[in-house]
Amino acid sequence: MPDFFKTSPRAQDFAQDTNERKEAVMNSIRSELALLNVQDLINKASDKCFAKCIVKPGTSLSSSDEACLSRCLDRYMEAFTLVSRTYTARISRESSQMREAAGQI
């Protein structure tokens, strides 16, 4: 009996090429989103720390302005890192729970 429904090697190559292209596009989008998120983080941190630390804008920063900015940015980044790790762990945990629940149904 002939294999009418068997996938030809050309069709398999095409499907693999399509999947590789799709994955490349997805990776590119992920990279661009990550870059946008970093830029947004830097902008927000700069705005908040500038508003908090620079009370008398001038042509140069005083040593206390520099110290305040440094501490503020460090704290902002620490908080962001903590929130990111916690969020990532939560998403991972919930994803695992959903996979386990799907396997039990």
N, C-alpha and C positions, 0 to 999 in steps of 0.2 A: 504494500500500500504506500503511495507516495506521501511525502511529508509536506503537505500544502501549508501547514501552519508553522512550520519550522522557520525560525528567523535566519535570514541569510547573513553571511559574514559582513556584507556591505551595510546592511541595516544595523547590525550590532556595532560596527565602527561608527556609523552616523549617530546612533544613540549615545555611544560613549563620548564622541566629540561634542554632542549637544550638552551632555551632562557636565563635561569639563568646562565648556564655555559658561554654562549656568553657574557653576561653582566659582569660576574666575570673576564673574560679574558680582556675585554675592560677596566675595572677599573684598572686591574693590569698594562696594557700597559700605561694608563694615568698616573698612579703613577710613573712608571719608567721614562716616558718622563718628568714629572715634576721634578723628582730628577736630571735627566741629565741637564735640563735647569738651575736648581739652581747651580749645580756644574760648568756649563759653565759660568754663571754669576759671581760666586765667582772667578773663574780663570781669567776671563777678567778684573774684577775690580782689582784683586791683581796685575796682570801684568801691567796694565795702571798706577795704583797708585804707584807701586814700581818704575817704570821708571820715574815718575814725581817727586817723593819725595826723593828717595834715590840716592843722587848725589855722595856720597862717601861711598860705601859699606865697612863695617867693621865687627868686631866681635859682636858689639852691636848697638842698635839704639839710636841716640841722642834724647833728648826731642823734638827738632824741627822736627826730622824725624817722631817720633810718632804722634805729633800733625798734621803734614801734611798728614800722612797716614789716620788718623782718619777722618779728614775733607774730604779728597778725597773719601774715602769709603762711608761716609755719603752722599755726593753729588751724587756719582754714584748710590747709592741705591735710593735716592730721584728721580733722573732722570728716573731710570728704573721703579719705581713705577708709576710715572706720565705717562710715555709712555704706560705701561701696562694697566692702567685704561682707558686712552684715546682710545687705540686700542680695548679693551673689549667693551667699550661703543659704538664704531663705529660698531663693528661686530654685537652687539645686535640690534642696530638701523637698520642696513642694513637687518638683518634677519627678523625683524618685518616688514619692508617695503616690503620684498619679499613675506612674508606670506600674507600681505594685498593685494598685487598685484595679487597673485595667487587666492585669494578669489574673486577678482573682474572680473577675466577673465571668 
